[in-house]
Amino acid sequence: MEAESSPLAAEPAGCLFVLSGPSGTGKTSLAAAMTEADPRIGHTRSVTTRLPRSAAEAHYDYVSRDKFLSMIDDGMFAQWIHPSFDEYYGTLREPVEAALSQGRDLVFDYSPEGYLNLRRLFPDHTVGIFVMAPTVASMKERLAGRGSESADELVLRRRMAERDFDFVDQHDYHVINDDFEQTLEVLLSIRRAEKARLARQRSVLAAYAQHSRPTLLRYYDPPAR
């Protein structure tokens, strides 16, 4: 009887939701909106060697190139990339592991390279969502409209975006960011669906196992006697 009264609801395993895709598609804004919409979704600060583009960039920790390379050697990153020029970006490993050990969710905005690097380390927890503008032309317009890159950097960002398209099929979901609020609701719905996956609720499966009996599936009716 004790097994029958045991609750079947359980806190699912933590997930790492990665909004991946080209620059200029709204990934950073959407990630911030997800944490505001649901306080249970956390985020981690990124480490970079590039200079701040504005005083509003509070989600980065800025370090020198030598310091970053030293952190790589010390195994401090869950993932890191070297996308252009002398710029490095990385996510510290410790806060990610701490969140997962507590069953908490995190959201990131990455390039596909960053997403794939994170998935290699946490394959059972990482959910890849490719975020794109309605058209390639509108993506380029948004990127140019930011005004935060030099002419050379803008050309490089466009080339990188075209390479990003090669990895769309490596993601779990594809989302068009046309209407921001609607896109946000889609992302929150994806989170709800992922949290309901049985693979993330192993304690629930264990509870059902207490009542299961070995059996064979019957694909046809037995012959009449």
C-alpha positions as CSV (number, residue, x, y, z in Angstrom):
1,M,0.0,0.0,0.0
2,E,2.9,2.3,0.7
3,A,4.0,2.1,-3.0
4,E,0.4,3.0,-4.1
5,S,0.3,6.1,-2.0
6,S,3.7,7.4,-3.2
7,P,3.4,10.6,-5.3
8,L,4.1,10.2,-9.0
9,A,4.9,13.9,-9.5
10,A,8.6,14.6,-9.3
11,E,10.9,17.5,-10.1
12,P,12.4,16.7,-13.5
13,A,16.1,17.0,-14.2
14,G,17.6,20.4,-15.1
15,C,17.8,21.5,-18.7
16,L,20.2,23.8,-20.6
17,F,18.2,25.7,-23.2
18,V,20.4,27.1,-25.9
19,L,19.0,29.8,-28.2
20,S,21.4,29.3,-31.1
21,G,21.7,30.9,-34.5
22,P,23.1,33.9,-36.3
23,S,23.7,37.3,-34.9
24,G,20.8,39.7,-35.4
25,T,17.9,37.3,-34.7
26,G,17.1,38.5,-31.2
27,K,18.6,35.5,-29.2
28,T,19.9,37.7,-26.4
29,S,16.7,39.6,-25.9
30,L,14.7,36.4,-26.0
31,A,16.9,34.7,-23.4
32,A,16.6,37.7,-21.1
33,A,12.8,37.7,-21.6
34,M,12.6,34.0,-20.7
35,T,14.3,34.6,-17.3
36,E,12.0,37.5,-16.6
37,A,8.9,35.5,-17.5
38,D,9.8,32.5,-15.3
39,P,12.2,33.1,-12.3
40,R,12.9,29.4,-12.3
41,I,15.0,29.8,-15.4
42,G,18.5,31.1,-14.6
43,H,21.4,32.3,-16.7
44,T,25.1,32.5,-16.3
45,R,27.5,35.3,-17.2
46,S,29.8,34.8,-20.2
47,V,33.5,35.5,-20.2
48,T,35.0,37.3,-23.1
49,T,38.2,39.0,-24.3
50,R,36.6,41.6,-26.4
51,L,36.0,45.2,-25.3
52,P,32.5,46.2,-24.1
53,R,30.3,47.6,-26.9
54,S,28.2,49.6,-24.4
55,A,27.7,50.2,-20.7
56,A,24.5,48.1,-20.9
57,E,26.5,44.8,-21.5
58,A,26.2,43.6,-17.9
59,H,26.1,39.9,-18.8
60,Y,29.8,39.6,-19.6
61,D,32.9,39.4,-17.6
62,Y,35.8,40.9,-19.5
63,V,39.3,39.4,-19.2
64,S,42.6,39.6,-21.1
65,R,43.5,37.1,-23.8
66,D,46.3,35.6,-21.6
67,K,43.8,35.2,-18.7
68,F,41.3,33.5,-20.9
69,L,43.9,31.1,-22.3
70,S,45.0,30.3,-18.7
71,M,41.3,29.5,-17.8
72,I,41.1,27.1,-20.8
73,D,44.2,25.3,-19.5
74,D,42.7,25.1,-16.1
75,G,39.5,23.4,-17.5
76,M,37.3,26.2,-16.2
77,F,35.0,26.4,-19.2
78,A,31.9,24.3,-20.0
79,Q,32.4,25.6,-23.6
80,W,34.4,28.2,-25.3
81,I,34.8,29.5,-28.8
82,H,37.2,31.7,-30.8
83,P,34.9,33.1,-33.5
84,S,36.9,36.1,-34.9
85,F,39.9,38.2,-34.7
86,D,41.3,38.1,-31.2
87,E,38.0,37.5,-29.5
88,Y,37.2,34.6,-27.2
89,Y,33.9,33.7,-25.5
90,G,33.3,31.1,-22.8
91,T,30.9,29.8,-20.2
92,L,32.2,28.8,-16.9
93,R,31.7,25.1,-16.0
94,E,31.1,25.4,-12.2
95,P,27.8,27.4,-12.3
96,V,26.4,25.1,-15.0
97,E,27.2,21.9,-13.0
98,A,25.9,23.5,-9.8
99,A,22.5,24.4,-11.5
100,L,22.1,20.9,-12.9
101,S,22.9,19.3,-9.6
102,Q,20.0,21.2,-8.1
103,G,17.6,20.5,-10.9
104,R,17.6,24.1,-12.1
105,D,17.2,25.2,-15.7
106,L,19.5,27.7,-17.5
107,V,19.1,29.6,-20.8
108,F,22.0,30.6,-23.1
109,D,22.3,32.5,-26.3
110,Y,25.1,31.0,-28.4
111,S,26.4,30.5,-31.9
112,P,25.8,27.0,-33.2
113,E,29.5,26.3,-32.4
114,G,28.9,27.2,-28.7
115,Y,25.7,25.1,-28.6
116,L,27.4,22.0,-30.0
117,N,30.3,22.4,-27.6
118,L,28.0,22.6,-24.6
119,R,26.0,19.6,-25.9
120,R,29.2,17.5,-26.1
121,L,29.7,18.0,-22.4
122,F,26.1,17.8,-21.3
123,P,24.3,15.7,-24.0
124,D,21.4,14.6,-21.8
125,H,20.6,18.1,-20.6
126,T,21.1,20.4,-23.6
127,V,18.2,21.5,-25.7
128,G,19.1,23.3,-29.0
129,I,16.7,25.9,-30.4
130,F,17.7,27.5,-33.7
131,V,16.4,31.1,-33.7
132,M,16.1,32.9,-37.1
133,A,14.7,36.1,-38.5
134,P,11.8,35.7,-41.0
135,T,14.1,35.9,-44.0
136,V,17.9,36.1,-44.6
137,A,17.5,39.6,-45.9
138,S,15.7,40.8,-42.7
139,M,18.5,39.1,-40.6
140,K,21.1,41.2,-42.4
141,E,19.0,44.3,-42.0
142,R,18.7,43.7,-38.2
143,L,22.4,43.1,-37.9
144,A,23.3,46.3,-39.8
145,G,20.8,48.2,-37.8
146,R,22.5,47.5,-34.5
147,G,25.3,49.8,-35.4
148,S,27.6,48.1,-32.9
149,E,30.1,46.6,-35.4
150,S,32.6,48.1,-37.7
151,A,32.3,47.6,-41.5
152,D,34.8,44.7,-41.3
153,E,33.1,43.1,-38.3
154,L,29.7,43.4,-40.1
155,V,31.0,41.5,-43.1
156,L,32.5,38.8,-40.9
157,R,29.2,38.5,-38.9
158,R,27.3,38.0,-42.2
159,R,29.7,35.3,-43.3
160,M,29.5,33.6,-39.9
161,A,25.7,33.7,-40.2
162,E,25.8,31.9,-43.5
163,R,28.0,29.2,-42.0
164,D,25.6,28.9,-39.1
165,F,22.9,27.7,-41.5
166,D,25.0,24.5,-42.0
167,F,24.1,23.4,-38.5
168,V,20.4,23.9,-38.4
169,D,19.7,20.2,-38.5
170,Q,21.8,19.7,-35.4
171,H,19.2,21.4,-33.3
172,D,16.0,20.1,-31.6
173,Y,13.8,23.0,-32.6
174,H,13.5,25.8,-35.2
175,V,11.8,29.1,-34.2
176,I,11.2,32.2,-36.4
177,N,11.4,35.4,-34.4
178,D,8.9,37.6,-36.2
179,D,6.6,38.6,-33.4
180,F,8.7,38.9,-30.2
181,E,5.9,38.1,-27.7
182,Q,4.7,35.1,-29.7
183,T,8.2,33.8,-30.1
184,L,8.7,34.1,-26.3
185,E,5.5,32.0,-25.7
186,V,6.8,29.4,-28.1
187,L,10.1,29.2,-26.2
188,L,8.3,28.9,-22.9
189,S,6.1,26.1,-24.4
190,I,9.2,24.3,-25.5
191,R,10.5,24.4,-22.0
192,R,7.3,23.0,-20.6
193,A,7.3,20.2,-23.1
194,E,10.9,19.3,-22.4
195,K,10.3,19.3,-18.6
196,A,7.5,16.7,-19.2
197,R,9.7,14.3,-21.0
198,L,9.9,10.9,-19.2
199,A,13.6,10.8,-19.8
200,R,13.9,13.8,-17.4
201,Q,11.8,12.1,-14.7
202,R,13.6,9.0,-13.8
203,S,12.1,8.9,-10.3
204,V,8.7,8.7,-11.8
205,L,9.7,5.8,-13.9
206,A,11.1,4.1,-10.8
207,A,7.7,4.6,-9.1
208,Y,5.8,2.9,-11.9
209,A,8.3,0.1,-12.0
210,Q,7.2,-0.9,-8.5
211,H,3.8,-1.9,-10.0
212,S,4.9,-3.3,-13.3
213,R,4.9,-7.0,-14.3
214,P,6.9,-8.6,-17.0
215,T,4.7,-9.2,-20.0
216,L,4.6,-9.5,-23.8
217,L,2.9,-7.1,-26.1
218,R,-0.1,-8.8,-27.9
219,Y,-0.2,-7.8,-31.5
220,Y,-3.0,-10.1,-32.5
221,D,-5.9,-11.9,-30.8
222,P,-5.3,-15.5,-29.8
223,P,-7.1,-18.2,-31.9
224,A,-10.6,-19.2,-30.7
225,R,-10.8,-22.5,-28.9
